[in-house]
Amino acid sequence: MKNTSPAFLRLVEFGSKLAMGLAVLSLPITSLPLLSKVMGGTQVAPASAIFILLLAVGWTPVYLLRGGALPAEMKPFLLFVIAAMVSLAAAFFLPLPPYKDYSILNAEMKALIALMVGCVTYVIVAIWHRDQASLTTTLQLVNVSGLIILVWSFIELAIILFRGGNYPSFMEHIQALISTRPLYDLGFRTRVGGFTYEPSWLAHQLNLVYLPYWLAATVTGYSATKKILRISVENILLAGGIVILYFTISRIGLLAFLLTVAFVFYRLNAYLVRWLRNRLQGRSLVKRWRLDRLLPLLLGLVAFIVYAGGVGGLLVMWAHLDPRTARLLSLEALPSNLFDFAFKVDFAERVIYWSIGWSVFARYPLLGVGLGNTGFFFLQYIPNLSYRLPEIINVAFLANTLPNIKSFWVRLLAETGLIGFSLVAAWQVVLWKGGAFLRSTRSALFRTLGWMGAFAILAFLAEGFSIDSFALPYLWFAMGLLTAASAFARQDKNQLLEN
């Protein structure tokens, strides 16, 4: 590419900036009708995939031919992709039970397309952001797309609260253009869903991209735009995002956000304990009662009581909104096993899906059964108690779909085995350490991205039990930003630590 015209390179660079900007702005849309038709009627059809594909075809070859490289942080994930491909090939030699009219080739092709969408999104986001300016611009666009989500969601919330979920026709028309699921669906009558296919997906995108960035910026004091009276756009968006997350009525979504908040309090608690211990260490009262060794324990106990009270208050408040949580906290007629407990809190369907996936993993623990193939074992491993549930009966006997596991983590075990699961875990550990290094730098931008990455990783620990699709872009987008920042920080380590 040495003889490439400068004008051509400028055109490619401009086009790539435009495509990446549109990819970020379109993140809120999860089920674009036109794309869904092209992909065979799938529910997961993120609009951002269109622009990521344009970048993959039009920009990536130029980047690689000009000497661009892949960050070292990607290695465990790329090994996972290879392991997943091996498990896909090996599945043709397994005695998979028949399931309706589905073939292994059809199931694996759909799963492979979803994996490639996620893989390409991660790689493109990671290698496209090569400097602080591009990262700052993307964070500004995250604010813009987040603001659009919140405005639309607050309008939904007002209609739910004051009109009983009866949406005006113009909102239904707008939703029909950007989602395969209409607003008059019962799921949107009591829960806020934004531009997503269902409210839990709104909680997922908030927890993996928007809330992690806004919370990180609030922690570090950073802002991608100018502050007004020391209040940043990110501070305001964080407050609005928390309100909307609450009204998605997603229990997993709330748990995911609480994990990130718990991490903030853990770090804050460690700082306060050190500060108080240093202040109290030399006091006469401490010396007189010989509390030097007990002081950290006492301070930790006080912090635990305060935090436990806060969590208890949140659960009680949540119970007033969600009857399922209220039944869980009532502690009446405690169930004797996991399935009875799941039935009591209206969570039985998910537990049944997970149990089927776990049974498949127990039978094929090394490589799994290949991406997309767990559904073939649905009828073979379904528990007898499942026939008490209309949803399970519908999936097993009426619906013409191949069942999935409803959990990213269980799916990894069942379909890629211990090898695939271990590689994904190693990838997350590498990125966690990269985020820890970013938090140690003096650059507010990189410290913010380090916190954002940590929040996204923690949130996905919980969200991974509710989402099982590789095609939703939010994990890949957040990890792509973390990878890009980590790689850049490694290259300019001394400068970042000194500035």
QUIURDA-V807947 format. One record per residue. PHI is phi in radians with two decimals (999 if undefined). Layout:
# QUIURDA-V807947
phi->(PHI	PHI)
This chain:
# QUIURDA-V807947
phi->(999	-1.16	-1.65	-1.20	-1.10	-1.01	-1.12	-1.14	-1.11	-1.13	-1.14	-1.10	-1.13	-1.10	-1.08	-1.18	-1.13	-1.13	-1.14	-1.16	-1.06	-1.19	-1.10	-1.21	-1.15	-1.62	-0.95	-1.10	-1.58	-1.81	-2.44	-1.13	-0.96	-1.08	-1.16	-1.07	-1.12	-1.09	-1.57	1.55	1.47	-1.22	-1.29	-1.61	-2.45	-1.19	-1.10	-1.09	-1.08	-1.09	-1.33	-1.13	-1.11	-1.07	-1.14	-1.12	-1.47	-1.67	-1.87	-1.03	-1.01	-1.12	-1.06	-1.24	-1.19	-1.57	1.68	-1.15	-2.17	-1.61	-1.07	-1.11	-1.09	-1.39	-0.92	-1.06	-1.21	-1.13	-1.15	-1.08	-1.05	-1.10	-1.09	-1.13	-1.15	-1.11	-1.15	-1.08	-1.20	-1.18	-1.09	-1.17	-1.77	-1.66	-1.42	-1.23	-1.21	-1.22	-2.46	0.89	-1.82	-1.44	-1.95	-1.11	-1.13	-1.12	-1.13	-1.26	-1.14	-1.10	-1.15	-1.15	-1.08	-1.09	-1.11	-1.16	-1.06	-1.13	-1.09	-1.15	-1.03	-1.08	-1.12	-1.11	-1.08	-1.22	-1.56	-1.28	-1.46	-1.94	-2.68	-1.19	-1.10	-1.17	-1.15	-1.12	-1.06	-1.11	-1.15	-1.09	-1.23	-1.06	-1.08	-1.14	-1.15	-1.13	-1.09	-1.07	-1.01	-1.16	-1.06	-1.11	-1.20	-1.20	-1.12	-1.02	-1.07	-1.09	-1.21	-1.13	-1.33	-1.96	-2.21	1.12	1.42	-1.55	-1.37	-1.19	-1.10	-1.15	-1.23	-1.14	-1.18	-1.11	-1.10	-1.14	-1.34	-2.07	-2.58	-1.40	-1.92	-1.29	-1.19	-1.38	-1.06	-1.03	-1.10	-1.71	-1.33	-2.21	-2.30	-1.42	-2.15	1.05	-1.70	-1.58	-1.24	-2.65	-1.00	-1.11	-1.26	-1.12	-1.05	-1.11	-1.21	-1.11	-1.27	-1.70	-2.20	-1.32	-1.09	-1.00	-1.22	-1.12	-1.20	-1.09	-1.13	-1.20	-1.17	-1.55	1.43	-1.45	-2.60	-1.33	-2.29	-1.25	-1.55	-2.15	0.96	1.16	-1.86	-1.71	-1.03	-1.10	-1.07	-1.19	-1.13	-1.07	-1.07	-1.14	-1.12	-1.14	-1.07	-1.15	-1.00	-1.05	-1.52	-1.30	0.94	-1.81	-1.17	-1.13	-1.09	-1.15	-1.07	-1.06	-1.19	-1.11	-1.10	-1.19	-1.14	-1.07	-1.14	-1.07	-1.19	-1.08	-1.16	-1.15	-1.09	-1.07	-1.14	-1.15	-1.10	-1.10	-1.14	-1.16	-1.12	-1.17	-1.28	-1.65	-1.01	-1.66	-1.19	-1.13	-1.11	-1.14	-1.19	-1.11	-1.64	0.92	-1.64	-0.96	-1.36	-1.46	-1.02	-1.04	-1.15	-1.14	-1.12	-1.12	-1.16	-1.09	-1.09	-1.08	-1.11	-1.12	-1.20	-1.11	-1.12	-1.13	-1.12	-1.06	-1.12	-1.11	-1.14	-1.12	-1.11	-1.14	-1.11	-1.19	-1.64	-2.06	-1.02	-1.13	-1.19	-1.06	-1.16	-1.13	-1.45	-1.20	1.05	-1.59	0.90	-1.00	-1.23	-1.60	-2.59	-1.10	-1.16	-1.10	-1.08	-1.12	-1.09	-1.14	-1.83	0.99	-2.20	-1.16	-1.03	-1.11	-1.09	-1.15	-1.01	-1.12	-1.13	-1.14	-1.07	-1.14	-1.11	-1.14	-1.08	-1.08	-1.49	-2.24	-1.37	-1.43	-1.94	1.29	-1.89	1.60	-1.01	1.55	-1.76	-1.10	-1.05	-1.12	-1.67	-1.02	-1.25	-1.27	-1.97	-1.19	-1.18	-1.07	-1.13	-1.10	-1.30	-1.48	-1.91	-1.02	-1.10	-1.19	-1.08	-1.11	-1.13	-1.31	-2.12	-1.94	-1.26	-1.78	-2.30	-1.50	-1.08	-2.04	-1.72	1.15	-2.66	-1.09	-1.20	-1.16	-1.11	-0.99	-1.13	-1.25	-1.83	-2.19	1.22	-1.11	-1.13	-1.12	-1.07	-1.13	-1.18	-1.14	-1.09	-1.11	-1.05	-1.16	-1.13	-1.03	-1.22	-1.07	-1.18	-1.09	-1.13	-1.10	-1.14	-1.05	-1.21	-1.59	-1.42	-1.57	-1.35	-1.10	-1.08	-1.28	-1.11	-1.11	-1.17	-1.14	-1.15	-1.03	-1.08	-1.10	-1.11	-1.15	-1.11	-1.12	-1.08	-1.26	-0.98	-1.49	-1.05	-1.12	-1.59	-2.14	-1.95	-2.22	-1.56	-1.44	-1.48	-1.16	-1.46	-1.24	-1.07	-1.17	-1.17	-1.11	-1.22	-1.13	-1.10	-1.11	-1.10	-1.08	-1.16	-1.11	-1.13	-1.13	-1.16	-1.11	-1.21	-1.96	-0.98	-1.11	-1.15	-1.21	-1.31	-1.63	-1.24)
